[in-house]
Amino acid sequence: MKHKPLPEGFSVSPEQLQAMIDAAPEQVDDPDCPYDPNDPQAVEAYWENAVFTPGGGPEVVQAAMAERRRLRGAQKAPTKIPTTIRLDPDVLAGLRATGKGWQTRANAALRDWLQHRERS
């Protein structure tokens, strides 16, 4: 079976792709890039979970992302227990203002408080 160098539906021929690679500069300076484009490991890590969406467009990308989300199954053994807790509005706003992962950080702060409290 012959290896195909490009995915189905890719609108560039292998020769055109090679010409673009040959014309590319050795070093790239792009301050807006989320990774160092000159570091092959950083490039590989960044694009590791990329999904090729032939045709592109928002609808195709959204469908591909929805499919990826469906691949994750339920937790085998839940590691945390859902609960309800009442907090002052300013405390909750402050926690949420720290961004994504605020519940994990609140959990760590409570664990730290418990450990220090037990030593006293």
C-alpha positions as CSV (number, residue, x, y, z in Angstrom):
1,M,0.0,0.0,0.0
2,K,1.4,3.3,-1.1
3,H,1.7,6.0,1.6
4,K,-0.2,9.2,0.8
5,P,1.8,12.3,1.8
6,L,-1.3,14.5,2.1
7,P,-4.8,13.9,3.5
8,E,-7.8,13.4,1.2
9,G,-9.3,16.6,0.0
10,F,-6.1,18.6,0.5
11,S,-6.0,21.2,-2.3
12,V,-2.2,21.4,-2.7
13,S,-0.2,18.9,-4.7
14,P,2.8,17.2,-3.1
15,E,5.0,19.2,-5.5
16,Q,3.4,22.5,-4.5
17,L,3.8,21.5,-0.8
18,Q,7.5,20.7,-1.3
19,A,8.0,24.1,-3.2
20,M,6.4,25.9,-0.2
21,I,8.7,24.0,2.2
22,D,11.7,24.8,0.2
23,A,10.8,28.5,0.1
24,A,10.2,28.7,3.8
25,P,12.8,30.6,5.9
26,E,15.2,28.7,8.2
27,Q,14.2,30.7,11.3
28,V,10.9,32.3,12.0
29,D,10.3,35.3,14.2
30,D,6.6,35.5,15.1
31,P,5.9,37.1,18.5
32,D,2.2,36.2,18.2
33,C,2.8,32.5,17.7
34,P,1.7,30.4,20.8
35,Y,4.8,28.2,20.5
36,D,8.4,28.6,19.3
37,P,8.1,27.8,15.6
38,N,11.9,27.1,15.5
39,D,11.6,24.3,18.1
40,P,10.4,21.0,16.4
41,Q,9.3,19.5,19.7
42,A,7.2,22.6,20.6
43,V,5.6,22.5,17.1
44,E,4.8,18.8,17.4
45,A,3.3,19.2,20.9
46,Y,1.2,22.2,19.8
47,W,-0.3,20.4,16.8
48,E,-0.5,16.9,18.5
49,N,-4.3,17.1,18.9
50,A,-5.1,19.0,15.8
51,V,-8.0,17.7,13.7
52,F,-7.9,18.0,9.9
53,T,-11.3,19.3,8.6
54,P,-11.5,19.0,4.9
55,G,-13.4,22.0,3.4
56,G,-13.0,24.0,6.6
57,G,-15.5,26.6,7.7
58,P,-17.1,27.2,11.1
59,E,-19.7,24.4,10.7
60,V,-17.2,21.8,9.8
61,V,-14.8,22.7,12.6
62,Q,-17.7,22.8,15.2
63,A,-18.8,19.3,14.0
64,A,-15.2,17.9,14.3
65,M,-14.9,19.4,17.8
66,A,-18.2,18.0,18.9
67,E,-17.1,14.6,17.6
68,R,-13.9,14.8,19.6
69,R,-15.8,15.7,22.8
70,R,-18.0,12.6,22.4
71,L,-14.9,10.4,22.4
72,R,-14.3,11.0,26.1
73,G,-16.2,8.5,28.3
74,A,-17.5,8.8,31.8
75,Q,-15.0,8.7,34.6
76,K,-14.2,5.1,35.7
77,A,-14.0,6.1,39.3
78,P,-15.0,9.6,40.3
79,T,-12.2,11.4,42.0
80,K,-14.3,14.2,43.4
81,I,-17.7,14.4,45.1
82,P,-20.1,17.1,43.9
83,T,-21.5,19.2,46.8
84,T,-23.2,22.5,47.4
85,I,-21.5,25.2,49.5
86,R,-22.7,28.8,50.3
87,L,-20.1,31.5,49.8
88,D,-20.3,35.3,50.1
89,P,-20.8,36.9,46.7
90,D,-17.5,38.7,46.9
91,V,-15.6,35.5,47.7
92,L,-17.2,33.6,44.8
93,A,-16.6,36.5,42.4
94,G,-13.0,36.6,43.5
95,L,-12.5,32.9,42.9
96,R,-14.2,33.0,39.5
97,A,-12.1,36.0,38.5
98,T,-9.0,33.9,38.7
99,G,-10.2,32.1,35.6
100,K,-10.6,28.6,34.4
101,G,-9.6,26.1,37.1
102,W,-10.9,28.2,40.0
103,Q,-12.6,25.3,41.6
104,T,-9.4,23.2,41.6
105,R,-7.5,26.1,43.1
106,A,-10.2,26.6,45.8
107,N,-10.0,22.8,46.5
108,A,-6.2,23.1,46.9
109,A,-6.6,26.1,49.2
110,L,-9.1,24.3,51.4
111,R,-6.8,21.2,51.6
112,D,-3.8,23.5,52.5
113,W,-6.0,25.1,55.3
114,L,-6.9,21.7,56.6
115,Q,-3.3,20.5,56.7
116,H,-2.1,23.7,58.5
117,R,-5.1,23.5,61.0
118,E,-4.2,19.9,62.0
119,R,-0.6,20.9,62.9
120,S,-1.8,23.6,65.3
